[in-house]
Amino acid sequence: MAVGFPLLAGVAAGDSEAGALACLGAYVAAFTNKGGPRRQRTTGLVVAGAVNALAFGVGELVTGLFPLALALLAVLVFLAAMGPAVHGTVTRLGTMPATALLAGAGQSASGTSGASRAALLVLAGGLWYAAATGLLTPAPRLRGVLATAARPYLEVSRHLARLAVGSDETGAGHGHASVTALRRAEQAVRDLRGPGGDEQLAHTLEPLLRQASALVDLTAALAATGAPPRAVIGAFTTATEALAERSATVAGLLTHPRRAVAPPPGSADSMTAFVLACDDLRSDATTGRGPYAEAARAGRQRRLLDRIRAAADTAHRQALALRHAAPARLHPGPARQDRFDAARLRTAMTPGSSTFRHALRVTAVCTAVFTLVWAARLPHGEWASLAVLRVLRPQYGATVERAGQRITGTVIGGTCAALLIAGVEEPAVLAVVLFVVISAGFALRPVNYAFWVVFGTPLVLLIGDVAQPGDWGSALERIAMTVLGSTAALVGGYLLWPDWEHDRLGARAAEATRAVASYLGAVVEELGRSRDPSADQARRRAEGVLAEAETSLRRARREPAHDPAAVAEVSAAVETLATLMARLTALTAHDTRRAALVPGLDDYRVHAPAARPEERAGHVAALTDALDVMRLHLDRLHAQRTRELPAHRQEDTPVRRTIREHGPVIELLTAMQPCIERLSRVRYRQES
C-alpha cells in the first residue's frame, strides 16, 4: 500500500507522471526493507531513499556522458556484489542504487521530465515509504512464530496421509520436509529468545516443539515399518487418516488462532478398530494360520500409532492454550551491522575469492550489455542491464534457474501489461489496476521469484507508462531487452570465471557421507546406553550438510558440460543418504534401553559407521555377519513366542517383551544395511 499510494495521489492531483516517479522511489526503497526494530528500519529506509534518489538524478544527468555513466554503473554494481565484505549499509542497499541509476538513464532518454524534479519526486517517494512503514507497520506478533511452528504439524499430517494410502513406504522424501519445517520452527523460537525477544513466550512454545519433534520421529518410525499386514490394512488406513487430520487440526489452531475451535477429529474409535484387528491377527498366529512376525509388525505399528495419538492430543491442548498469546507483540532487537573492515575487504578481493570473482563477472557483463545497447541505440536498453543484475548468480546452475524464471515471468507479465496499456487509456483506471498489481506482487514475492516477476514486470512497465497510456509497444521492447540481458547473463556466467556446481558436487556428497556416517555411529553407540547430547548435534550437522548436497545436485543438473554419469552417481548416493537418515530417525523414536542385549550389536557398532574407502569391503562383510546373528536371534524369539501363544496369549511374557524391544532395532539395522553397502561402493571424484 505504501508503494502504490503515491501513484493514486498523483492521479488524484492531476499529475500522473509525478505520482509514477514517487511510486518508483517507494518501489526501489521497498527492496531495502530488511525489517527489524522500528527506529533502525526507518533510518535504513531514509538512507536508502536518499541514495536511490541521488543515483536516479545522477543517471539522468550523465545519460549523454557515456564514459561517466559506464564508470558509475560499474562502481555501483561491483559494490553491490561485494556488499558483505564492504559495509552493512552497502549490503542492505544491494543493487537498488544501480537500478535507480539505470531507471534515471531511461527516464532521461524518454525526455518526459526535468532531472531535478524527477530526482526530488523519487526522493519524496522513498521518504514517504520510510515514513509510512515507520508509522503504520506494527511490531510483529507472536502469531508469526506460531505459523512457523505449525509447519511441522502440517508436514506430519501430509506424511501420515501418504502412509495411510500406502504411497510412501520409506518416508525419506516427506520425512525430510517434516524435519526441515521442524528445524525452521526451532530457529524461530531461538530467535524469540534473542535480543528484543520474549523469553517467557519462547519458554511457552518449547513444549509444542517437543511434541512436533516427537511426531516427526514417530511418523518416520511408522514409515520404516513398511506396509501393514493385509489383514489389518483397512483399519490401519482409517486410524492413520484420523491421526493425519488430528495433526492438521493442530496446525490450523496455530496458523489461525482466532478461528472457532472445531471439535477435534475422533481417533479413539478408529484406533479401537485397529487394536481389534491386531488381536485377530495374533489369534491367527496362535492357531498357526499366520506367521507371528506379521502379528509383531502390526503390534509395532499399533504402539507407534498410540504414541502418535498421545503426542497429537498433547499438542492439541498446548495449541489451544497458546491461542490467547497469539496477539502478543514482539520487539526484535537491532540487527548486527557489519562495519567497514579493511582487512576483511582485502581478504575478499583476491583471485581465489568466489565473491570477488562474481563481483568482477557481474560488473563485466552488466557494463558490456550497457555498452552494447548504448552503441546500438536500442530503446529501453536499461532493461537489459537490469536483467543482468537480477539473473546473474554466483553459481551457474542458479543463474540458469533464475534466467528461466525471469524470461518466463517477463513474457507473461509484459504481455499482460501491453494488453492493459493498449486497452486502458484512462490514467485513473490504470493507476487502480497498478495498485492491485503492486499488492499482489509484494504478497507473492516471498513465495517464488517467478511469481514476483510475473507481477513485478507489469508493475514497472505500468509505472513507466502511466503518464503515456496507449504506448503498448514499449512493453514489447522491454520484453526483448529482458531476454537480451538474461541471455547475456547466461553467456557471461559461462565464459567468465564460471563457478561450476558439478566441480564441488563430489566434495559435497563426500562431506554428507561423512556427516551421516558420524550420526550413524552416534546413534549406534547410544543403543542400550544413556542418551548422548552429541548425537543431536551430529544429527543436525548431517541434516544441514545433506541439504547442501541436495541443493548442489539440483544446480549441477542444470549446468552444461557436466558429466551425466558422475551426477547420476552422486544423485543415487544422496538419495541413499536421505533414506539412511530417515531410518536413523525412525530408530531414535523407539525405546532402545535393552538393545545392548541384542547379540552381534557390538560388532555392528564397530563396522557400520566405518568410512575409510580402502577398508569398506571388509567392514561390509563383517556387518553382514553381525546382522545374520541378529536375525537368527529374532527368528528364535518369534519361534518361542509362537510356541507359548496358546498358553500365554495375553500375558506380557519375557519373550514378548524381548521381541517388542529387540524387534524394531534389529529390523531397522537390517534395513540400513543396503544403504551402507551401496555407499561403500561409491567413489567420489576427489577420492579416485
N, C-alpha and C positions, 0 to 999 in steps of 0.2 A: 504494500500500500504506500509506503514511503517513497518507493521508486516511481510509482505511477502517478502519484498526486500532482507533481509539477506539470505533467502533461495536461491533465484535466484543468488545472488552474490556468495554464496558458491559453487553452481553447476558450475557457470561460471569459478570459480577459481580451480575447480577440487577437492574440499574438501566439499562434500555434508554434511558430518557429522558436520563440523564446522558451515555451513550455517543453519543446522537444530537446533543446540544449540543456535545460536544467534537469530534465529526466535522464539525459545521458550522463551528467555529472553524478546524479544519485546512483545510476546503474553501475558505473565503474567503482564508486565508493563502496557499494554493497559487497563487492567481491573481496574487499579487505576487512570485512567484518568477521573477526575471529571469536566474537563472544567475550565472556569474562565479566569482571566487575564493571558496573556502570561507568565509573569515572575513567578507568583505563580504556574501556571500549570507546567511549565518546572522544577521549583525547586522541586515540589512534585514528578514528574516523575523520576528525578535524584535520589532522596532519595529512591523511590520505587525500581528503578533498582538496587541500591546498596544493599538494604535489601534483595531483592529476590535472588540476586546472592550469597550473604552470606549464606542465608538459603539453597540454592541449593548446595553450596560447603559443608556446614555442613552435609547436607543429604547424600552426597556421603561419607564423612569421617566416619560417625557414623553408617553406614549400618551394620557393623559387631558388633557394640556395642548396642545390642538391648535395654537394660535399659535406656541408654542415649538418644537413638533415640526416645524412647517412651516418656520420660520426656520432651524432646524438642517439640515433636508434641503436647503433652498435653498443654504446656505453650502457644504455638502459637495459637492453636485452642481456648483456653479459652480467650486469649486476643482479638482475632477477634470477638468472641461472645459478649464480654464486651466492645467493641470498644468505643461507645459514652460516656461511663462512665469513660474511661481511658484517652484518648487524641484524638485530631482531626486527628493526623497522623495515629494512630492505626485504626481509623475509615476508613480513606482513603485506607490504605493498605488492610484491610479486611482479607480474607482468602488466599490471594496470597502468603504470606510468608510460610504458612503451605502447600500450593500447591507446591511451589518451593522445600520445604524440601522433600515432597513425590516424586516429579519428580527427585530430586537428588538421592534419595534412589533407585528409579527404574533405573536410568542411571548407577549407580554403580553396581547394580545387573546384568545388561546386559554386563558390562565389556568392553564397546566399547571405552572408553576414559579415560584419566587421570583426577583425581579430580581437580587439579589446572587449567588445560587447559579448562575443561568443565565449571567451575565456571567463569573463565575470559570471555569465549565466551558468557555465559548468561549475564554477566555484560555488555559486549560490545553491546549485543542486546538491553538491557534495556536503556543504554545511547544513543544508536542510535535512539531508539524510542522517547526518550525525546528531542533529538536534532531535529529530523525530524519534530515532531509535533510543536516544538517551532519555527522552521524556516518556515515551509510550511503551518501551519494551520492559515489561515487569521482570522482577527476579524470577529465575526458573523455580518450578515447583517440584515436589517430590514425585509427582505422578510421572515425570520423565524417567526417573530412575526405576519406578515401578514398571513402566512399559518395557524397559530393558530387562528387568528381572522376569517379565512374563515370557520372554522369547524361549528360554529353555523349556518351559512348560508346554509351549505351543509345539516346539520341535519334538518333545517326547510324545505328545499326542499324535503327531503325524507318524512317528516311528511305530507306535503301538497300533495305529490304524493299518499300517502296511503289514505288520506282523499278523494282524487279525485275518487278513485275506491271503496270507501266505506269499506275499510278493517281496519279502525282504528277509531271507533266511540268514544271511551273515550279519546284516545290520551295519556294515562298515561305513557305507556312504551316509546313511541317515544318522547313524550314531555320531559321525564326525560333525554333522550340522548341529546336533544337540550339544556336543562338547564345546564347539565354537561359541554358541549362544551362551552357554554357562560361563565361559571364561570372560566374555564381554560383560555379563551381569556382575561377576565378581570384581572386575575392574571398575565398574560404575560405583560399586559400594566402597571400594578402596578410595576412589576419588572423593566420595562423600565424606570420608574420614580426613581428607586433606585440608589445606588452608581454606578457611571460609566455609567449610562444610559443617555437618552436624553429626557429632559423634554419637549422640543418643539415637538418631534416626538410623545411622549405619548399624548400630548395635541391634536395633529392632529388625532390620532387614536380614541380618545374618542367618537366623533360623530358617527363613524362607529359602535362602540359597542352599543351606544344608539339605533341605528336603529336595530341592531341584537336583543337587548333586547325587543324592541317593537314587532319585528316579532315573537319571541318566545312566548310572551304573547298573541299576536293576533291569532296565529295559535292554541294555547291551547284553546282560546275562541271559535274559529271556530269549533274545535273538540267537544267542550262541547255542541254546539247547536244540535248535533245529525245529522242524515241523512237528506238531503234536501227533501222537498215535492216532490212527484212523478212527478208532472207537470213540475218541473224545474231541475230535476236531470241531464238531458243531458247537459244543459247549465252550470250548476254548475260544472260538471266534466271538461268540456272544460276550463272554467275560472280558476279553481283551478290548472289544469295541466299547464296552461300558467304561472301562478304565481310560481309554483314549478320550472319551467325552468328558470324563471327570477331570483329566489334566487340562483339557481345553477350557473347561469352566474356570479353573484356577487362573489360566492365562487371561480369560475375559475379565475376571474380577480385578486383576492388576492393571490391565490396559484401560478399562472403562470403569473406574471405581464408583462413578455416580449413577450408573445404570441400576435399575431394580434388580434385586437378587432373585434369580430364578431358582426353583428347587433343585438341589444337586441331583444329578443323574444317579439312579439307584444301581449299585453294583453288587449288593448283597444277594439278590435273587439269582443273578447270573453266576456269581461265584458258588452259590449253593448247588446250582445245577452242575457246575464243573466238578465240584467235590464229589457229588454223587456219581458222575461219570467215571471219575478216577477210582472210586470204590468198586464200581462194577468191573473195571479193568483189572483191579487187584484180585477180585473174585475169580476172574478168568484164569489169572496166573495160578491161583490156588488149585484149581481143578485141572491144570495142565493145558487149557485151551489157548494160552498165550504166554510169551516169554516174560519173565519178571523184569527184564531190562526195560521193556516198554512201560510197564507199570511204574518203575522207578523214575523214568524220564517224565511221565505225566505227573508224578508226585512232585518232582523238582519244579516243574512249571507251575503247579498249584501253589507251592510255597513262594515262588517268586511273585506270582500274581497277588497273593495275600500281602506280601511286603509292599508291592507297588500300591495296592489299595490303601494300606495304612499310611504310606508316605503321602499319597494324594489327599487323603482325608485330613491329615495334619496340615498340609499346605493350604487346603481349602479354608480351614479355621484361621490360619495365620493371615491369609489374604483378606478374609472378612474383617479381621481385627485391624488391618492396616488401612482400610478404606478411609477412616477418619483423618489419617495423617496425609493423605494424598495432596490436599491443597497447601500443605506447609511450604513456605518459601525457603529457597536455598540461596546462600550468598557466597558464590565461589570466590576464592582468593585470587589475587593478581597472578597472571601468568608470568613465568620466568622470562626475563628479557636477556637475549644474547647481546652483550656489549661488543664493541669493536675490539678485536684481538689480533694484533699484527702477526704474532707467531702462528695463530691458527690460520690466518689468511695465507701466509707464506707456505704453510704445510699443504693447504688445499690447492695452491697454484703450482702444482708440479705435474710433469707429464704422466706420472703414474696415478694421478688422482682421477677417478671417474667423474667427479663433479666438475673438475677443470676441463676435462675433455668434452663433457656435454656442453659446458658453457661456450667453449670455442665452436663446437659443432652448431649449436642453435644460433649463435651470433653470425657465423659464416653463412649459413643457409638463409637466415632472415634478411641479412644485408644483400645477399646475392639476388634474392627474389625482389627486394625493394629496388635494386639497381635495374633489374630486367624490366619490371613494369614501368619504371620511370623512363628508361631508354625507348621502350616500345609505345609509350604514351597510352597505356591501357587504362580504360576508365575503371574507376573504383579499384585501382591496383592495391590500395592499402589492405583490402580484404585478403589478398594472397599472403601478405606478411603476417596478418593476424592469424590466418590458418596455420602458418608455420609455428607461431608461438603456442597455439592450442594443441597441435598434433604431435610435434617432435618431443619424444620422451627419452630418458637416459637409456632405456633398453629398447632394442629394435622391435622385439615382439610386442611391447606395449605401444610403440609407435604405429605398428600395423593395426592393432586393435583400435586405437584412437582415430586413426585415419578413416577406417571403415565407418565408425560411428559419426565422425564429423561430416563426411561426404553424404552419407545416407540422411542424416538429420538435416543437413543444409538443403539438399534437394527437396525433401518433403516439406520442411518448414518454409524454404524460399519459394517454392511453387505456391503454397497456400498464401504466403504474403503477396506474391504477384497477383493472384486472383483477387485478394482483398483490395489491393491498391487499384487494380483495374476496375473493380466493381463498386467501390465505395469512394465517392468524391467529396463527401462532406467531412471536414476535419473533426467535427464533434463526434460523429459516429465512429470515425477511425480511432479517435482517442479512447472512446469507451471500449472498443474491441481490443485496443492495445493494453488497456488496464487489465482486462480479463486475461490476456496472454501473459502479461507480467506475473500476475498472481499464480497462474498455472505453472509457468516456467520455474519460478523460485520454489514452489511447493514440490515439484518433481525433481529438482536439481539434485537432492541427496540420493534419489533412488537409482538413477542411471544417467551417465553422461549423454547417451544417445537421446533420452527423453529431453534433457536440457537443451541440446542443440536443436531439436525439433521445435521447441518453443522459443529458444533464445534467438534463432535466426530471424524469424518474422518480427521478433521484438526489436532487434537492432535495425532491421530493414524499415519497419514502420516508424521507428523513432526518426530515422533519416529522411523519410518521405512524407511525414505527416503534414509538413508545410507545402508539399508539392504533390497533392493527390492526383492519381491517374498515371503517374510515371512508372508503369509496371516493368518497363524494360530494364530499369536499374536493378531490379531484383534478379533478373536473369544474368546480368553482367556480374553481379556479386556472387552468384552461384558458381559461375565459370571461374572467378578468381579464387574462390574457396577450393575448388577442385585443383586448380593450378598450385596453390600453396600446399595442399595436402600431398599432392604428387611430389612436389619439391622436397617436402619433409621426408617422404619415404626414400627418395633417391639420395638426399643428403645424409640421412641416417645410415644408409647402406654403404656410401662411399667414404664418409669422413669419420675416421676412428670408430668404426662400429663396435658396439658393446653387445656381443652375441651372448644370448642366454644359454645356447646349447654348449658354449665353451665351459660354462661353470656348472652345467647340469650334472655331470658325473660327480663333482665335488659336493654339490648339494645333496645328491642321493646318498653318497657315502657318509656324509655327516648325519643324515637322517637315520641311516642304518646303524651307525654307532650309538646315536641317542636312543633309538628304540631298543637296541641290544642292552644298553645300560639300564633302561627301565625294566626290561625283561629280567635282568639279573637282580634288580632291587625287589621286584615282585616275587621272584622265586625264593630269594633269601628270606622274605617275610613269611613264607608258608610255614605254619606251625610255630611262629615266633611272634613277639610283640611288634606292633606297628611302628615302622621307622619313618619319621617325617621326611627323610631324604628321598623316600620313594615318591612322595607327592611332588617334590622338586624335579625329580627325574621324569615324572610323567608330564609335567608342564613343559619342560625343555623338549621332550620328544614330540609333544603336540605342536609346539611352535616351529621346530626345525622341519617336521614333516609338512606342515602347512607351507613353509617357504619352498620346499622341494616341489610341492604340487603347483604352486604359483609359477615357479621357474619352468616346470614342464609345460604348463599351459602356454607360456610365452614362447618357449622353444619351438613348439609345434607350428607357430605362425611364421617362423623365420625361414628365409630361403637358404639354400645350400647347407642345410643341416643333414646329418647322417640319419636316415629314417630308421635303420636297424638299431643304432645307438639310442635314439629317442624311444623306440619301442621297448628296448631292453630296460631302460630306466622307468618307463611307464609301468611295465609289469612289476618291477621291483617296488615302486611307490605304492601300487595297488596292494601288493603283498604286505608291505609295511602297515598300510591302513587296516588291513584285515587282522594282522597280528596285534595292532593296538586295540582293535575292538575286542578281541578275545582276552587280552590282558585286562581291559576294563571290566569285562564280564567276570574274570577270575577274582578281582578285588571286591566284587559285590557279594561273594559267598563267604561263609564263616569257615576259615581255614585254620582254626586254632589246633585241631587234631591232625592236620595234614602231615606233621612231622613223622607220624607213624606209617605213612604210605611207603612201602618198600620201593627202593630204586630212586627215591626223591633226592637223596644226597648226590647220586651220580648225575641226575638231571640238573641240579644246581651248578655243577662243575662245567657241564658241556653245552647247555642251552645258550648262554649269552656269549660264548667264545666268538671272537670276531677276527682273529688273525687268518688271513687268506691261506697261508701255507699249511695251516693245521685244520682247516674246516672239514675236510673229508673224514678225518679220524674222529672229530667231535660229533659229526652227524651219525656215524656208525655207533659210537658209544651211547648217543642219545636214543637211538632206535632200540638198543639193548635195554636201556633203563625203562623205556615205555613198555616194552614187552613184559617186563617184570610187573609193572603197574597194572597192565591189562589182565594178566593172569590172576593177579590178586583180586581185581574187581570181578572177574568171571567166577572165581571161587566163592566170593561173597554172594553173588547172585544165586549160585547153586545152593549154598547153605540156606539162604532166605527162602528159596523155593521149597526146600525140604521141610522147613519149620512152619511154613504158612498155614497148613491145615490145623495145626495145634495152637498157633500164636498169630492169628490173622490181624488182630487189632493191637496187640501188645507192641510197645516200643522196645524190642529186644536189642541186645548189643549188636547183633549182626545188622539189624535195620538201621540203627544209629550210625554204624560204621559206613554203610552204603550211602546214607544221607550226607555224611561228612566227607568221605573219600571220593564218592562218585563224581561230583561236579569238578573236583580238582583234576582227577585222572582224565576225564573226558576233555576238559579244556586244554590240559597239557598235551594230550594226544592231537587235538585239533590244531595246535600250534606247530606241530612237527612238520607238516608240509610247507608251512611258511618259512620255517627256519631252513629246511632243506633247499627250497627254491632260492633263498637269499645266499646260501652257501655256494651256489653255482654262479652267482653274479660276479663279474669282474668289471668294475667301473673303470672309466678311461684313465684316471690317474693311478690306478693300481696295476695296469698292464705294463 
